[in-house]
């Protein structure tokens, strides 16, 4: 139900206790990430695609709401907020005309693109120039990427990234879904030769056998070792984010208003091509997750909130993790999917805890105190933190 201004009579005429802002407003804090799905069509068929669940991919090929609907929604619900837009899909570049129209209509917003990279070279130069960040989906090296995405995709993506680099107004970030046991340290490390940053996220799938966990632990240990041995800042976003949160604890809360670092509880809203709004792009198939509608011009608080059944508050990692993927926690602990819990959520949380311990063994505060002002500044204020989940 939507929040209303109706007030019920109170016993003894006592004044109502003031509610926290987070209980009154759907968007918590001063910023909002407006994730606009330009289409649900895609030109690839990645084997682990989260939007294939519930047959979401391909279900809606074009934007059916009017710009007037978007304008009215922004005026009513996002007024006074710092808005940054992420173009998402499907493959968002299949509707590049819509991207250009949004940019022209809202020149004051910041813009990010999340793309599979296969059509990057077809984007108009003015669109590329306005992008603060481009998240390019890639799975590691050529063999792993092509295995999930199709033959020749890795080389095509890398060619396109090289072709557009000079025209991009901001950063280029490799967005790695870490699924394969064969994803190596060398593959992840090599991506920094092409991209400004690398962001990896553990796949939300059954990829966590004992052998798989052992291989991932070994790669994580080498990444951490590399981070602290690197003469400059090693721009591996999950490691940057964890180190930042450990040495600067207030920053763990700053961008997510003290809630989950994946933003779905506070200030990210996903607008589907038909105007329906959801907090998480991986849960568009669940009607109970809908939190608003562009054409109806309504918005309520995200249904993905911390729940007593979630174990996060008692976890050793909570102070710097703030709760990892809320979709995983919701399915495992609120919906009670025991298979998902034991084969996806719990193994990912264990890897994250072990990653934190590995970082602690290197004394991150001592490293930070030795770092140059430039390294400290980027670790503290990197803009890409606003565009990704920070935690893997």
N, C-alpha and C positions, 0 to 999 in steps of 0.2 A: 504494500500500500504506500501511497505517497504521503509525505509529511504534510500536515495541514496546520493552520493556525488556531484550530479549535482548542479551547481550554476548558477542562472539566472542573466543576466546583470542588473546592478543597475543604476538608473538615476544619472547623474552628477558624476558617478564613485565614489560614496561614499562607504567607507568600510562598510561591513555588521556588524551590531551590534552583539556582541558575545551572543550566546544563553546559557541559563542555562544548566548545565550538564543533568538535568532531561529531557530536551527537545531533547537531542541528543542520550542518551543511554537508551536502554530498561531496564537495571538493574540499579537502582539508589542506590548509596552508595557502601560500601566496601564488603557487604556480599550478598549471594543469597541462598534462600531455594529452593532446587531442589526436588520437590515432585514427586516421581516416582510411578505411579500407576502400580503395578505389575500384576494386573488382574482386570477386572470389574465383575468377578464372586464373589458371596458371599454365605456363607453357612447358613446365616440367612435371614429372611424377616421382618426386623424392620418396623413397621407400618408407621413411619414418615420419612423414608429414603429419603434424598434430591436427591440422584442419581436415584431414581425411576422415577423422572420427565424426560420425553423424552425417557423413556425406556433405560437409560444408563446402569443400572445394568444388568449384564449378557450378554451385547452386544459384549464383547471382552474378551475371556478367557485367552489369553496368550500374551506375548510381541512379537511383530512381527518385530521390528527394530533390527539391529545388534549392537553389542557392538562397532563396528567401527563407526557407526553413532553417538552413544552417545559420544564417544571419540572425534570425529571431532567437535561436537557441543560444548562440554566443552572447547576445545582448542580455538575455534573461539569466543565464546560469554561470557564465564565465566572466562577467563584467568585473573589472578591477583585478583580474588575475593576470599573471605573466603566462602567456599561451605559447607553447611550442608544438608544432604539428609533426607527426610521423606519418608518412605515407606507407601503407601496408596493404597486404592482399591475402590470398592470391598473390599474383605477381603485379605489384602496383604500376610498373612501367607499361603494362598493357593498356593503361588509361592515362597516358602522359598529358593529354589535353586537359583533363580534369585537374591534374597537378598544377599545370600552368595557370589555370583559371583561379584556383585557390590562392596561389602566390600573388597573383595580380590584385586580387580582392583584399588580401590581408598582408600588405607589405611590412607591417610591424611585427609579425610573428617570426619565430625561428623555425627552420625546417630540417627534418631528417628523412631519409629514405631507407627502408629495409627492402632489399632486393636480392634475387638470385644472381644478378650481375650479367645475365645473358643478353640483355637489351640496353645496357648502360650506354653504349656508344650511339644509341639512337635518340638519347635525350637532348632537347634543345640546349644550347649554351646558356641562355638566361636561367633555365631551371637548374642546371649544374652549379652555376655561380651562386645561387641562393641557398644551396644546401650546406648547413652547418656540419652535417655528418652523413656519411653513407655507410650503412651496415650491409656488407656483402656476405651472403651465406656461402660458406665453403667448409669442407669437412676435414681439412688437413692437406695431405698431399694428393697427387693426381690419382693414384689407384683407389684410395678411400673415397675421394669426392666423386669420381666417375662411377664407382660401385653403387653409390646411393642415388646419383643424379642423372647418370647416362653418359655414354661414351663421348669423350671430347669436351665435356662441360668444363673441366678444370682449365684446360688451355684457353678455351673461349673466354672464360671469366677473367683470367689473368691478362689476356690480350686486351679486353675491354677496360679493365682497371688502368692499365698503362696508357690507353688511348685517351681517357678522360681526366687523368690525374691533374694536368695543368689547368683544366677548366673548373675543377671542383672548388667551391668557395671555402670549404672547411676540411675536415679530416675524413680519411678512409679507414674503416674498421673492419677487420675480418671477423665475421660472426660464425663461430664454429659450434656446431652441434656435435658434442663428443659422444659418439655411439660405438664406434668400432674399437675392438681390442687392438687393431693394428695402427691406430693413430699414435704416432711416436713423438718424442720430445723434439727430434730433428725437424719433423714436419711443422709442428706448431711454432718452433723457433724461427724457421725459415720464412714464415708468413710475415714476419716483421721486416723482411727485406723489401716487401712490396707494399705493405699496409702501415699506416701510422700507429695503429693499435690492433691488438688481438683480444677478442673476447670469446671465451669458451663457456659453454653451459653443458652440464651432464644431461644426456638425453632422457626424456621421461618415458622410457620404455624398458623392457626386460633385458637389460644388457649388463647385469651385475652378478654373474657367476663368481665363485671364488677365484678362478683363474683371471677373469676380467678385472676384478677388484685389485688383484695383485699387480697387474700390468698398469692400471691407472695410477696406483700408489707410486710405482716406480717412476712414471713420467712426471707426476706432481712433485716428487722429491727433487728431480733434476730441474724442473722449472723454478722451484724455490731457491735452489742452490744458485742457479743462473741469475735470479733476481738480485740476490744480495752480493754476488760477485761482479755484476755488471758495472762498469765505470760510470755510466750515465743511468738514467731511469729506464728500467726494462719495462716496456709499455704493454705488459700483459694485464689487462684490466682487472680480472678477478684478484690477482695478487696485489695490484695497486690498491684496490678497494679494501681488501682485508687489512693490509698494512696500515693504510690511512685510518681505518676504524679502530685499530689497536693503539696507534700512537696519538690519535686525536679523537677520543671517544665521543665528543659532541657531534662530530661529523657523521657518526653512525646514525644519528637521529635527524639530522638537518634536512636532508632532501626527502625524507619519507615521514616527516612529522612524528617520529617515534614509533611508527608502525613498520610493517614488513617492507624490506628494501626493494621488493619487486613492484611496489607502487600501486598494486591493484586495490588496496584497501583505502587509498587516500586520494590520488589525483591523476590516475590514468583512465581514460574512457575510450573504448573502441566503438567507433560508429560504423556499422555495417552498411553496405550499399543501399539497403532499403530503409536506413535510418534508425534501426534498432540499436541500442547501446548496451554493451557488456563490459565488465571490468577486465576480463582476461581473454585474449584472442584464441586461446586453446579451449575455451569452454563455450563457444558460440552455439553449440548444439543443445545446451541445457536451458530450457525455458525459465527455470527458477533463477538463473544467473542474470536475466535481463534487469537492468537498472534504470533504463530510460528509453526515450524515443524522440528522435529529432523532429519528426513530423507532428507528433502530439505535443512536443515542447515540454517534456517532463523529465526529471532526473531525481533519483533517490540515492541514498547512501549505498555503496557497494555491498553486495551480500557476502563478499569474500573478506571476512573479518576474523581476527583471532578468536579462537573458540576454546572453552575449557578442556575439550578432549585433545587438543593439540599439545604435544609435550614440550614445546619450544621454551617456555619460561624456566624450566628446570635444566635446560641444556647448557653445557659449558660454553657453547659457541654463541649463545643468545646476545650477549653484550655487543658483539661486533657483527653478528649475522642478522639479527633482528627478525629471524624467521625467514626461511628460504622460500622456494616456490609455493605460493598459497594454493595453487591448483593441486599439487602433490599432497599437501597437508590436508586439504579439504577432502579429497577422494579417499585418502588412507584413514584419517582419524574422525572426520565428521560423518562421511557416508559409510565408513566402516568396511571398505574394500580391503580385506586382509591380504589377498594376493598382491594387490597394488602396493600395499604398505611394505610387505616383506621383500618384494622383488624390485621396487622402484624407490619409494620414499625413504625408507630407512637406510638402504645402502648409500643413497646420495648424501643423506645427512651425515653418515659415518665418514664418507670421503671428505666432506667439508670440515668436520671436526679434526680429522687427521691433517688436513691442509693447514688449519690454524695452529696445531701443535708443531708442525714442521717450521712454520714461520716463527713461532716463539723460540724455537731452539737457536735461531739466528739472532736473537735479541734485536727486534725491529726498532725499538726506541734508540738504542745505541747507534744503529745504522742511520736513523733519521737525523740524529744530532751531528753525525759526521757529514751528512749530505750537503751539497751546495744549496744556496738560496733558490736557484732555478729549479732544482730537483724537488725541494720541499714545496715550492709553489705549485708545480704541476701535480705532484702527488695529492696536495690538498684540494686544488681547485679545478681539476681536469673536467672540462665540459662534458666529456663523453659519459661520465657518471650519471648524468641526467637522462641519458638515452638508452642505457642498458640496465640489466638487473643487478650489476656489480657482483653479487654472489653467483658462483657457478651452479 
